[in-house]
């Protein structure tokens, strides 16, 4: 690994900027004022599910007069069981299930996503999506989860997939979206589940993988690229070492100083010692704050709040760009058909015969900085290359004059054009906003999450002595947390010898 730039220093590259939304190349404003890019990536929620009703009170036009591709309330899906049409509905605040909807974990892999978009497990040719299969796919998923005795909120039915949050239920996310910028055309990098999409945000490729069976990747990442150019970076887990550390070869071999927990992030933000690039993970347990269905979404609201104030109250706030996004849609309803103009990242053959030429469904994405005008809806022109997770990489690469990792981030659009203000704002869009607290009971609490199981598999492969209890005897959320912590700690200790 290279010598790192002093923490708090944005590195020594020549910054570039965007003259307008949706363009890349030589630029004249915006990114030069940014010394720190911070990304918080949460789990498995679609744009409509979290932000579709953001501007419903203004006929889907922002205060800045920009059109917003949100919900009208007339969007619907057919219900094969009843033969009726199910319209989108607003989740009501104050109910026990408010922060646990859709009540179960929807299908999120490649086959399930096809069923949601096309009504078939395999896409048609050409792959024209109608987004009309969400209710029927959720019905099939529910039937399987009930049979396998998965954790489902009492009373959950297939039509719950059409229930959408509003600013009343997500006041933190919504206030930041209204107070800074929301990207209403930001898509997952691939129409599938978590690990391939997270691989795109770190490496601009999933190396052909299209499900979570492959847990580790050998592709070069943005972190190795930053180190090669003497630019500092950090990855923070929430209450443990970050999962990303073990997911990639070049992060697994990186120095311990590049990794920390959320309290470390808060301390470094307060001291003005943030790295040039920071990536934040939530806590992965079923009782955690990742917002994965059907965990407690209110806990994620608290996390977003805490990340924002750690940055806003720090001395580097005026030089910071925060990006809040989600890795994939997680089977939650969205009405916008994903574009089909994606650039394959490399020549690797895709699993399931996928060619990497279409994006996944929309995911919620916010751009937060005092250099962004309130009420911004940041998008590209219809038919142009949309924003996806590799837009984060492109923004980093342009800011610090770095080469692209793959053809996908080479073709991606950066977000520098959102930084339109010459002077930093001093107002606080979250002033007076109360973080919600759920009133229901988490049906999955105490059970291991899917990503805890992934992390445990990676931890089990670490070159350290066997741990008691062993991997196969783990049962609870706490079992997994203790096992992961013990093995990662032993591995770090051994590395330090």
TIKOL-434446 format. One record per residue (C-alpha): residue number from 1; x, y, z; residue in three letters. Coordinates in Angstrom, 3 decimals, decimal comma. Layout:
! residues N
ATOM   seq          u          v          w   type
ATOM   NUM          X          Y          Z    ALA
...
//
This chain:
! residues 497
ATOM   seq          u          v          w   type
ATOM     1      0,000      0,000      0,000    UNK
ATOM     2      1,182      3,516     -0,686    UNK
ATOM     3      1,978      6,294      1,717    UNK
ATOM     4     -1,238      7,993      2,717    UNK
ATOM     5     -1,979     11,684      2,536    UNK
ATOM     6     -2,299     13,417      5,872    UNK
ATOM     7     -5,801     12,892      7,295    UNK
ATOM     8     -7,895     15,968      6,623    UNK
ATOM     9     -5,970     16,661      3,403    UNK
ATOM    10     -7,917     15,982      0,216    UNK
ATOM    11     -4,874     14,543     -1,547    UNK
ATOM    12     -2,704     16,094     -4,210    UNK
ATOM    13     -4,613     15,416     -7,434    UNK
ATOM    14     -5,870     18,117     -9,770    UNK
ATOM    15     -9,607     18,504     -9,133    UNK
ATOM    16    -12,177     18,626    -11,909    UNK
ATOM    17    -15,814     19,708    -11,912    UNK
ATOM    18    -19,054     19,513    -13,839    UNK
ATOM    19    -20,616     22,503    -15,588    UNK
ATOM    20    -24,081     20,910    -15,497    UNK
ATOM    21    -25,873     17,792    -14,247    UNK
ATOM    22    -25,120     14,608    -16,091    UNK
ATOM    23    -21,852     15,535    -17,769    UNK
ATOM    24    -18,256     14,511    -17,263    UNK
ATOM    25    -14,957     15,862    -18,459    UNK
ATOM    26    -13,032     19,085    -17,893    UNK
ATOM    27    -14,973     21,161    -15,417    UNK
ATOM    28    -14,874     24,558    -13,832    UNK
ATOM    29    -16,730     24,445    -10,532    UNK
ATOM    30    -18,006     22,186     -7,764    UNK
ATOM    31    -15,627     19,367     -6,917    UNK
ATOM    32    -12,586     21,597     -6,399    UNK
ATOM    33    -14,206     22,811     -3,189    UNK
ATOM    34    -14,611     19,249     -1,873    UNK
ATOM    35    -11,837     17,676      0,183    UNK
ATOM    36    -13,863     14,816      1,679    UNK
ATOM    37    -16,335     12,438      0,041    UNK
ATOM    38    -18,315     10,313      2,496    UNK
ATOM    39    -20,635      7,468      1,451    UNK
ATOM    40    -23,220      5,757      3,643    UNK
ATOM    41    -24,662      2,725      1,857    UNK
ATOM    42    -27,721      1,125      3,450    UNK
ATOM    43    -29,614     -2,013      2,495    UNK
ATOM    44    -32,289     -3,222      0,131    UNK
ATOM    45    -34,880     -0,499     -0,379    UNK
ATOM    46    -36,288      0,903     -3,607    UNK
ATOM    47    -36,680      4,565     -4,446    UNK
ATOM    48    -40,487      4,518     -4,466    UNK
ATOM    49    -40,616      2,598     -1,196    UNK
ATOM    50    -38,603      5,237      0,654    UNK
ATOM    51    -38,995      8,490     -1,315    UNK
ATOM    52    -41,759      8,029     -3,873    UNK
ATOM    53    -44,120     10,370     -2,001    UNK
ATOM    54    -41,428     12,950     -1,176    UNK
ATOM    55    -43,030     15,745     -3,202    UNK
ATOM    56    -46,565     14,385     -3,472    UNK
ATOM    57    -47,812     17,501     -1,670    UNK
ATOM    58    -46,488     19,646     -4,540    UNK
ATOM    59    -47,569     17,572     -7,557    UNK
ATOM    60    -44,072     16,088     -7,808    UNK
ATOM    61    -42,300     19,384     -8,334    UNK
ATOM    62    -39,534     20,453     -5,969    UNK
ATOM    63    -39,398     23,917     -4,334    UNK
ATOM    64    -36,707     24,743     -6,875    UNK
ATOM    65    -39,257     24,123     -9,648    UNK
ATOM    66    -37,645     20,895    -10,820    UNK
ATOM    67    -39,771     17,873    -11,843    UNK
ATOM    68    -39,548     14,849     -9,566    UNK
ATOM    69    -40,299     11,335    -10,773    UNK
ATOM    70    -42,292     10,252     -7,746    UNK
ATOM    71    -45,586      8,498     -7,180    UNK
ATOM    72    -48,992      9,874     -8,075    UNK
ATOM    73    -50,910      7,279     -6,063    UNK
ATOM    74    -52,328      5,715     -9,206    UNK
ATOM    75    -49,488      3,224     -9,751    UNK
ATOM    76    -50,553     -0,390     -9,271    UNK
ATOM    77    -49,712     -4,053     -9,704    UNK
ATOM    78    -51,987     -6,973    -10,487    UNK
ATOM    79    -52,688     -9,490     -7,724    UNK
ATOM    80    -52,860    -12,939     -9,272    UNK
ATOM    81    -54,516    -14,387     -6,177    UNK
ATOM    82    -57,535    -12,079     -6,220    UNK
ATOM    83    -57,535    -10,957     -9,818    UNK
ATOM    84    -57,672     -7,353     -8,680    UNK
ATOM    85    -55,353     -4,393     -9,125    UNK
ATOM    86    -53,419     -3,206     -6,071    UNK
ATOM    87    -52,568      0,497     -5,948    UNK
ATOM    88    -49,662      1,990     -4,063    UNK
ATOM    89    -50,585      3,098     -0,548    UNK
ATOM    90    -48,995      5,351      2,032    UNK
ATOM    91    -47,573      3,742      5,159    UNK
ATOM    92    -49,236      5,327      8,154    UNK
ATOM    93    -47,169      6,702     11,053    UNK
ATOM    94    -47,817      5,476     14,559    UNK
ATOM    95    -48,781      1,907     13,723    UNK
ATOM    96    -46,951     -1,065     15,174    UNK
ATOM    97    -45,803     -2,354     11,788    UNK
ATOM    98    -44,839      1,051     10,324    UNK
ATOM    99    -41,081      0,504     10,457    UNK
ATOM   100    -41,180     -3,219      9,682    UNK
ATOM   101    -43,044     -3,087      6,362    UNK
ATOM   102    -43,173     -4,850      3,956    UNK
ATOM   103    -43,190     -7,307      6,862    UNK
ATOM   104    -40,980     -9,968      5,291    UNK
ATOM   105    -37,846    -10,142      3,183    UNK
ATOM   106    -38,904     -9,840     -0,488    UNK
ATOM   107    -37,100    -11,684     -3,253    UNK
ATOM   108    -33,973     -9,814     -4,267    UNK
ATOM   109    -31,832    -12,023     -6,503    UNK
ATOM   110    -31,581    -11,988    -10,274    UNK
ATOM   111    -34,460    -14,407    -10,865    UNK
ATOM   112    -36,761    -12,635     -8,385    UNK
ATOM   113    -35,892     -9,229     -9,876    UNK
ATOM   114    -36,782    -10,535    -13,324    UNK
ATOM   115    -40,127    -11,726    -11,967    UNK
ATOM   116    -40,790     -8,291    -10,468    UNK
ATOM   117    -39,819     -6,373    -13,607    UNK
ATOM   118    -41,037     -8,680    -16,365    UNK
ATOM   119    -43,487    -11,088    -14,723    UNK
ATOM   120    -41,154    -13,925    -15,709    UNK
ATOM   121    -38,028    -15,514    -14,273    UNK
ATOM   122    -36,260    -14,802    -17,542    UNK
ATOM   123    -36,326    -11,433    -19,302    UNK
ATOM   124    -37,986    -11,053    -22,677    UNK
ATOM   125    -36,106     -9,918    -25,780    UNK
ATOM   126    -35,875     -6,966    -25,854    UNK
ATOM   127    -35,956     -6,649    -22,036    UNK
ATOM   128    -38,829     -4,172    -21,737    UNK
ATOM   129    -39,865     -3,980    -18,079    UNK
ATOM   130    -43,428     -3,299    -16,946    UNK
ATOM   131    -42,625     -3,442    -13,193    UNK
ATOM   132    -45,927     -5,297    -12,768    UNK
ATOM   133    -44,724     -8,422    -10,987    UNK
ATOM   134    -43,992     -7,179     -7,468    UNK
ATOM   135    -47,193     -8,364     -5,768    UNK
ATOM   136    -47,126    -11,803     -7,377    UNK
ATOM   137    -43,431    -12,307     -6,657    UNK
ATOM   138    -43,905    -11,228     -3,036    UNK
ATOM   139    -46,776    -13,694     -2,735    UNK
ATOM   140    -44,500    -16,496     -3,914    UNK
ATOM   141    -41,705    -15,364     -1,597    UNK
ATOM   142    -44,087    -15,171      1,370    UNK
ATOM   143    -45,358    -18,681      0,711    UNK
ATOM   144    -41,791    -19,981      0,770    UNK
ATOM   145    -40,823    -18,040      3,901    UNK
ATOM   146    -43,932    -19,168      5,759    UNK
ATOM   147    -43,179    -22,768      4,806    UNK
ATOM   148    -39,580    -22,389      5,965    UNK
ATOM   149    -40,642    -20,560      9,159    UNK
ATOM   150    -38,808    -17,343      8,410    UNK
ATOM   151    -39,294    -14,190     10,492    UNK
ATOM   152    -42,431    -12,472      9,205    UNK
ATOM   153    -44,330     -9,611     10,796    UNK
ATOM   154    -47,771    -10,857     11,965    UNK
ATOM   155    -50,497    -10,158      9,436    UNK
ATOM   156    -48,159     -9,614      6,490    UNK
ATOM   157    -49,791    -10,165      3,076    UNK
ATOM   158    -48,520     -9,912     -0,496    UNK
ATOM   159    -50,180     -6,551     -1,114    UNK
ATOM   160    -47,992     -5,001      1,594    UNK
ATOM   161    -45,268     -4,693     -1,046    UNK
ATOM   162    -47,255     -1,751     -2,436    UNK
ATOM   163    -47,057      0,201      0,859    UNK
ATOM   164    -44,719      3,206      0,600    UNK
ATOM   165    -43,127      5,485      3,178    UNK
ATOM   166    -43,817      9,215      3,270    UNK
ATOM   167    -42,083     12,245      4,803    UNK
ATOM   168    -44,253     11,643      7,885    UNK
ATOM   169    -42,725      8,219      8,485    UNK
ATOM   170    -39,179      9,029      7,297    UNK
ATOM   171    -38,651     12,600      8,482    UNK
ATOM   172    -34,828     12,425      8,506    UNK
ATOM   173    -34,324     10,958      5,038    UNK
ATOM   174    -37,050     13,198      3,635    UNK
ATOM   175    -35,773     16,417      5,229    UNK
ATOM   176    -32,293     15,816      3,841    UNK
ATOM   177    -33,735     14,968      0,418    UNK
ATOM   178    -35,756     18,200      0,407    UNK
ATOM   179    -33,054     20,275      2,045    UNK
ATOM   180    -30,231     19,265     -0,294    UNK
ATOM   181    -30,452     17,048     -3,408    UNK
ATOM   182    -32,287     13,857     -4,273    UNK
ATOM   183    -31,344     11,725     -7,280    UNK
ATOM   184    -34,555     10,308     -8,715    UNK
ATOM   185    -32,777      8,461    -11,545    UNK
ATOM   186    -30,096      6,566     -9,589    UNK
ATOM   187    -30,145      2,849    -10,311    UNK
ATOM   188    -28,549     -0,238     -8,832    UNK
ATOM   189    -25,568     -1,337    -10,909    UNK
ATOM   190    -27,025     -4,802    -11,567    UNK
ATOM   191    -30,549     -6,253    -11,249    UNK
ATOM   192    -29,744     -8,524     -8,347    UNK
ATOM   193    -28,868     -8,694     -4,669    UNK
ATOM   194    -26,383     -7,164     -2,273    UNK
ATOM   195    -22,832     -8,372     -2,823    UNK
ATOM   196    -22,642     -7,848     -6,602    UNK
ATOM   197    -24,004     -4,309     -6,209    UNK
ATOM   198    -21,642     -3,534     -3,345    UNK
ATOM   199    -18,810     -4,853     -5,482    UNK
ATOM   200    -19,712     -2,290     -8,138    UNK
ATOM   201    -19,466      0,579     -5,628    UNK
ATOM   202    -16,013     -0,596     -4,554    UNK
ATOM   203    -14,568     -2,075     -7,745    UNK
ATOM   204    -16,865     -1,089    -10,673    UNK
ATOM   205    -17,436     -4,776    -11,417    UNK
ATOM   206    -18,821     -7,899     -9,793    UNK
ATOM   207    -16,474    -10,049    -11,903    UNK
ATOM   208    -19,490    -11,678    -13,516    UNK
ATOM   209    -21,162    -12,652    -10,238    UNK
ATOM   210    -24,897    -12,132     -9,931    UNK
ATOM   211    -25,787    -13,464     -6,497    UNK
ATOM   212    -24,456    -13,589     -2,949    UNK
ATOM   213    -22,985    -17,081     -3,222    UNK
ATOM   214    -19,647    -15,516     -4,105    UNK
ATOM   215    -18,527    -13,655     -1,009    UNK
ATOM   216    -15,105    -12,357     -1,975    UNK
ATOM   217    -13,687    -10,572     -4,991    UNK
ATOM   218    -10,194    -10,213     -6,413    UNK
ATOM   219    -10,795     -7,173     -8,626    UNK
ATOM   220     -8,795     -4,014     -7,877    UNK
ATOM   221    -10,792     -1,535     -5,811    UNK
ATOM   222    -10,976      2,213     -5,407    UNK
ATOM   223     -9,069      1,779     -2,129    UNK
ATOM   224     -6,028      0,244     -3,782    UNK
ATOM   225     -6,171      2,953     -6,438    UNK
ATOM   226     -6,285      5,688     -3,805    UNK
ATOM   227     -3,344      4,190     -1,938    UNK
ATOM   228     -1,302      3,938     -5,118    UNK
ATOM   229     -1,813      7,678     -5,508    UNK
ATOM   230     -1,051      8,567     -1,877    UNK
ATOM   231     -4,640      9,573     -1,119    UNK
ATOM   232     -6,047      8,565      2,238    UNK
ATOM   233     -9,186      6,460      2,702    UNK
ATOM   234    -11,154      4,846      5,501    UNK
ATOM   235    -13,850      2,177      5,805    UNK
ATOM   236    -15,906      2,117      9,013    UNK
ATOM   237    -18,129     -0,650     10,289    UNK
ATOM   238    -20,806      0,366     12,745    UNK
ATOM   239    -19,952     -1,672     15,830    UNK
ATOM   240    -17,434     -4,086     14,322    UNK
ATOM   241    -14,738     -4,239     11,688    UNK
ATOM   242    -16,360     -3,552      8,305    UNK
ATOM   243    -17,538     -6,471      6,197    UNK
ATOM   244    -15,968     -4,799      3,156    UNK
ATOM   245    -12,551     -5,390      4,672    UNK
ATOM   246    -12,808     -9,138      4,094    UNK
ATOM   247    -14,719     -8,945      0,815    UNK
ATOM   248    -11,844     -7,775     -1,402    UNK
ATOM   249     -8,268     -8,945     -1,715    UNK
ATOM   250     -6,739     -5,490     -1,616    UNK
ATOM   251     -8,717     -4,346      1,428    UNK
ATOM   252     -7,937     -7,580      3,283    UNK
ATOM   253     -4,239     -6,834      2,759    UNK
ATOM   254     -4,501     -3,148      3,723    UNK
ATOM   255     -3,158     -1,740      6,983    UNK
ATOM   256     -5,361     -1,757     10,101    UNK
ATOM   257     -5,214      2,050     10,152    UNK
ATOM   258     -7,680      2,166      7,241    UNK
ATOM   259    -10,508      0,591      9,254    UNK
ATOM   260    -12,580      1,580     12,243    UNK
ATOM   261    -16,012      1,683     13,839    UNK
ATOM   262    -18,650      4,381     13,864    UNK
ATOM   263    -17,412      6,001     17,065    UNK
ATOM   264    -14,007      6,373     15,386    UNK
ATOM   265    -15,684      8,078     12,434    UNK
ATOM   266    -17,506     10,468     14,749    UNK
ATOM   267    -14,276     11,322     16,559    UNK
ATOM   268    -12,323     11,937     13,358    UNK
ATOM   269    -15,114     14,064     11,903    UNK
ATOM   270    -15,174     16,141     15,081    UNK
ATOM   271    -11,410     16,619     14,949    UNK
ATOM   272    -11,374     17,514     11,240    UNK
ATOM   273     -9,320     14,407     10,482    UNK
ATOM   274    -11,513     12,674      7,907    UNK
ATOM   275     -9,849     10,839      5,042    UNK
ATOM   276    -10,306     12,042      1,485    UNK
ATOM   277    -12,713      9,123      0,896    UNK
ATOM   278    -14,789      7,485      3,621    UNK
ATOM   279    -17,147      4,537      3,260    UNK
ATOM   280    -19,611      3,761      6,056    UNK
ATOM   281    -21,402      0,497      6,759    UNK
ATOM   282    -24,425      0,009      9,041    UNK
ATOM   283    -24,618     -2,757     11,632    UNK
ATOM   284    -25,428     -6,057      9,959    UNK
ATOM   285    -27,437     -7,848     12,651    UNK
ATOM   286    -31,203     -8,284     12,404    UNK
ATOM   287    -31,508     -5,901     15,360    UNK
ATOM   288    -29,254     -3,399     13,610    UNK
ATOM   289    -29,683     -0,215     11,590    UNK
ATOM   290    -29,118     -1,417      8,006    UNK
ATOM   291    -32,821     -0,929      7,088    UNK
ATOM   292    -32,860     -4,336      5,398    UNK
ATOM   293    -36,437     -5,659      5,188    UNK
ATOM   294    -37,947     -6,481      7,634    UNK
ATOM   295    -35,658     -4,890     10,218    UNK
ATOM   296    -36,388     -1,638     12,073    UNK
ATOM   297    -36,222      1,225      9,553    UNK
ATOM   298    -36,380      3,801     12,362    UNK
ATOM   299    -32,929      2,711     13,543    UNK
ATOM   300    -31,598      3,579     10,090    UNK
ATOM   301    -33,194      7,013     10,384    UNK
ATOM   302    -31,146      7,489     13,550    UNK
ATOM   303    -27,980      6,390     11,754    UNK
ATOM   304    -28,531      8,830      8,880    UNK
ATOM   305    -29,167     11,590     11,434    UNK
ATOM   306    -25,972     10,731     13,317    UNK
ATOM   307    -23,824     10,620     10,173    UNK
ATOM   308    -25,138     13,991      9,038    UNK
ATOM   309    -24,510     15,701     12,365    UNK
ATOM   310    -21,063     14,139     12,778    UNK
ATOM   311    -20,148     15,871      9,517    UNK
ATOM   312    -22,147     19,069      9,945    UNK
ATOM   313    -20,730     19,749     13,396    UNK
ATOM   314    -17,157     19,117     12,283    UNK
ATOM   315    -14,700     21,724     11,011    UNK
ATOM   316    -14,567     20,199      7,495    UNK
ATOM   317    -18,320     20,428      6,811    UNK
ATOM   318    -17,995     23,109      4,125    UNK
ATOM   319    -15,562     20,885      2,198    UNK
ATOM   320    -17,562     17,658      2,493    UNK
ATOM   321    -19,929     15,819      0,136    UNK
ATOM   322    -22,087     13,143      1,778    UNK
ATOM   323    -23,758     10,534     -0,434    UNK
ATOM   324    -26,483      8,421      1,176    UNK
ATOM   325    -27,551      5,479     -0,972    UNK
ATOM   326    -28,777      1,874     -0,891    UNK
ATOM   327    -27,084     -1,103     -2,489    UNK
ATOM   328    -30,154     -2,543     -4,244    UNK
ATOM   329    -33,948     -2,411     -4,248    UNK
ATOM   330    -34,389     -5,551     -2,148    UNK
ATOM   331    -37,595     -6,592     -3,915    UNK
ATOM   332    -39,436     -3,419     -2,873    UNK
ATOM   333    -41,731     -1,824     -5,453    UNK
ATOM   334    -40,577      0,847     -7,878    UNK
ATOM   335    -42,521      2,063    -10,891    UNK
ATOM   336    -39,639      3,188    -13,141    UNK
ATOM   337    -38,221      0,675    -15,626    UNK
ATOM   338    -34,440      0,317    -15,286    UNK
ATOM   339    -32,471      1,606    -18,296    UNK
ATOM   340    -30,821     -0,824    -20,704    UNK
ATOM   341    -27,808      1,270    -21,749    UNK
ATOM   342    -25,364      0,043    -19,104    UNK
ATOM   343    -21,769     -0,553    -20,182    UNK
ATOM   344    -20,413     -4,014    -19,292    UNK
ATOM   345    -17,490     -3,495    -16,920    UNK
ATOM   346    -15,239     -6,118    -18,484    UNK
ATOM   347    -15,257     -9,216    -20,659    UNK
ATOM   348    -16,162    -11,584    -17,821    UNK
ATOM   349    -19,151    -13,781    -18,634    UNK
ATOM   350    -22,066    -13,060    -16,336    UNK
ATOM   351    -23,821    -15,692    -14,271    UNK
ATOM   352    -27,331    -16,635    -15,490    UNK
ATOM   353    -26,197    -15,478    -18,931    UNK
ATOM   354    -26,478    -11,837    -17,844    UNK
ATOM   355    -24,670     -9,375    -20,100    UNK
ATOM   356    -24,446     -6,404    -17,663    UNK
ATOM   357    -26,197     -4,140    -20,161    UNK
ATOM   358    -29,125     -3,265    -17,929    UNK
ATOM   359    -29,202     -1,581    -14,567    UNK
ATOM   360    -31,078     -2,688    -11,477    UNK
ATOM   361    -34,187     -0,876    -10,174    UNK
ATOM   362    -33,940      2,634     -8,739    UNK
ATOM   363    -32,555      3,069     -5,250    UNK
ATOM   364    -32,839      6,111     -2,932    UNK
ATOM   365    -29,831      8,408     -3,205    UNK
ATOM   366    -29,208     11,773     -1,538    UNK
ATOM   367    -26,398     14,245     -2,138    UNK
ATOM   368    -25,728     16,387      0,917    UNK
ATOM   369    -23,408     19,392      1,123    UNK
ATOM   370    -23,712     23,049      2,122    UNK
ATOM   371    -22,693     23,799     -1,483    UNK
ATOM   372    -25,932     22,250     -2,813    UNK
ATOM   373    -29,058     24,336     -3,296    UNK
ATOM   374    -32,110     23,230     -1,319    UNK
ATOM   375    -34,819     21,411     -3,228    UNK
ATOM   376    -32,507     20,089     -5,938    UNK
ATOM   377    -33,643     17,116     -8,017    UNK
ATOM   378    -30,435     15,910     -9,654    UNK
ATOM   379    -30,821     13,724    -12,719    UNK
ATOM   380    -29,682     13,250    -16,291    UNK
ATOM   381    -31,600     13,804    -19,496    UNK
ATOM   382    -33,935     11,028    -20,617    UNK
ATOM   383    -31,999      8,416    -22,570    UNK
ATOM   384    -28,612      9,506    -21,268    UNK
ATOM   385    -26,376      7,357    -19,106    UNK
ATOM   386    -28,063      7,373    -15,686    UNK
ATOM   387    -26,414      7,562    -12,311    UNK
ATOM   388    -25,520      4,246    -10,695    UNK
ATOM   389    -23,140      3,156     -7,945    UNK
ATOM   390    -20,118      3,652    -10,192    UNK
ATOM   391    -21,007      7,354    -10,316    UNK
ATOM   392    -19,465      7,450     -6,828    UNK
ATOM   393    -16,237      6,042     -8,229    UNK
ATOM   394    -16,297      8,457    -11,169    UNK
ATOM   395    -16,711     11,385     -8,783    UNK
ATOM   396    -13,725     10,245     -6,715    UNK
ATOM   397    -11,663      9,650     -9,847    UNK
ATOM   398    -12,413     13,089    -11,267    UNK
ATOM   399    -11,779     14,844     -7,974    UNK
ATOM   400     -8,333     13,313     -7,547    UNK
ATOM   401     -7,390     12,716    -11,214    UNK
ATOM   402     -7,435      8,940    -11,046    UNK
ATOM   403     -7,902      6,466    -13,895    UNK
ATOM   404    -11,035      4,341    -14,173    UNK
ATOM   405    -11,070      0,837    -12,737    UNK
ATOM   406    -13,244     -0,701    -15,480    UNK
ATOM   407    -15,260      0,280    -18,543    UNK
ATOM   408    -18,309      0,829    -16,311    UNK
ATOM   409    -16,882      3,640    -14,195    UNK
ATOM   410    -15,118      5,023    -17,274    UNK
ATOM   411    -18,586      5,508    -18,801    UNK
ATOM   412    -20,244      6,652    -15,562    UNK
ATOM   413    -21,343     10,194    -14,801    UNK
ATOM   414    -19,999     12,016    -11,764    UNK
ATOM   415    -22,133     14,160     -9,440    UNK
ATOM   416    -19,956     17,252     -9,266    UNK
ATOM   417    -22,539     19,306    -11,118    UNK
ATOM   418    -24,795     19,297     -8,067    UNK
ATOM   419    -22,365     21,600     -6,236    UNK
ATOM   420    -23,683     24,878     -7,609    UNK
ATOM   421    -23,266     27,313     -4,704    UNK
ATOM   422    -20,260     29,595     -4,419    UNK
ATOM   423    -20,747     30,102     -0,681    UNK
ATOM   424    -21,596     27,405      1,846    UNK
ATOM   425    -25,092     27,475      3,318    UNK
ATOM   426    -25,451     27,854      7,066    UNK
ATOM   427    -29,051     26,671      7,461    UNK
ATOM   428    -29,840     23,201      8,807    UNK
ATOM   429    -32,653     21,277      7,061    UNK
ATOM   430    -32,776     18,828      9,987    UNK
ATOM   431    -33,309     21,513     12,629    UNK
ATOM   432    -36,349     20,539     14,656    UNK
ATOM   433    -36,736     17,144     12,975    UNK
ATOM   434    -37,477     14,384     15,494    UNK
ATOM   435    -35,960     10,987     14,757    UNK
ATOM   436    -38,742      8,361     14,732    UNK
ATOM   437    -38,844      5,416     17,104    UNK
ATOM   438    -40,678      2,234     16,196    UNK
ATOM   439    -43,467      0,925     18,427    UNK
ATOM   440    -43,652     -2,626     17,098    UNK
ATOM   441    -41,573     -5,712     17,758    UNK
ATOM   442    -38,898     -6,754     15,290    UNK
ATOM   443    -39,889    -10,262     14,155    UNK
ATOM   444    -36,308    -11,053     13,141    UNK
ATOM   445    -34,570     -9,827     16,303    UNK
ATOM   446    -32,161    -12,370     17,695    UNK
ATOM   447    -31,863    -14,324     14,465    UNK
ATOM   448    -28,710    -14,080     12,359    UNK
ATOM   449    -28,968    -11,881      9,294    UNK
ATOM   450    -27,917    -12,966      5,834    UNK
ATOM   451    -24,912    -10,641      5,858    UNK
ATOM   452    -23,847    -11,863      9,284    UNK
ATOM   453    -23,805    -15,340      7,770    UNK
ATOM   454    -21,725    -14,020      4,854    UNK
ATOM   455    -19,339    -12,314      7,253    UNK
ATOM   456    -19,023    -15,459      9,382    UNK
ATOM   457    -18,092    -17,493      6,298    UNK
ATOM   458    -15,386    -14,973      5,438    UNK
ATOM   459    -14,163    -14,900      9,039    UNK
ATOM   460    -14,048    -18,702      9,126    UNK
ATOM   461    -11,649    -18,636      6,175    UNK
ATOM   462     -9,159    -16,342      7,926    UNK
ATOM   463     -5,755    -17,964      8,565    UNK
ATOM   464     -6,079    -18,187     12,359    UNK
ATOM   465     -6,532    -21,019     14,828    UNK
ATOM   466     -9,931    -22,683     15,137    UNK
ATOM   467    -12,487    -20,820     17,242    UNK
ATOM   468    -14,825    -22,309     19,832    UNK
ATOM   469    -17,682    -22,553     19,207    UNK
ATOM   470    -17,059    -23,374     15,563    UNK
ATOM   471    -18,912    -21,849     12,604    UNK
ATOM   472    -21,447    -24,668     12,304    UNK
ATOM   473    -22,723    -24,305     15,874    UNK
ATOM   474    -23,735    -20,648     15,581    UNK
ATOM   475    -27,454    -20,038     16,077    UNK
ATOM   476    -28,294    -16,509     17,216    UNK
ATOM   477    -27,501    -12,980     16,111    UNK
ATOM   478    -25,263    -12,629     19,181    UNK
ATOM   479    -23,486    -15,933     18,412    UNK
ATOM   480    -22,535    -14,652     15,000    UNK
ATOM   481    -21,423    -11,263     16,289    UNK
ATOM   482    -19,163    -12,831     18,920    UNK
ATOM   483    -17,716    -15,353     16,485    UNK
ATOM   484    -16,916    -12,721     13,857    UNK
ATOM   485    -15,360    -10,365     16,393    UNK
ATOM   486    -13,228    -13,125     17,924    UNK
ATOM   487    -11,827    -14,366     14,626    UNK
ATOM   488    -11,200    -10,911     13,148    UNK
ATOM   489     -9,474     -9,796     16,355    UNK
ATOM   490     -7,267    -12,912     16,311    UNK
ATOM   491     -6,438    -12,287     12,650    UNK
ATOM   492     -5,465     -8,661     13,259    UNK
ATOM   493     -3,349     -9,672     16,248    UNK
ATOM   494     -1,570    -12,312     14,193    UNK
ATOM   495     -0,956     -9,826     11,364    UNK
ATOM   496      0,646     -7,439     13,827    UNK
ATOM   497      3,279     -9,860     14,972    UNK
//
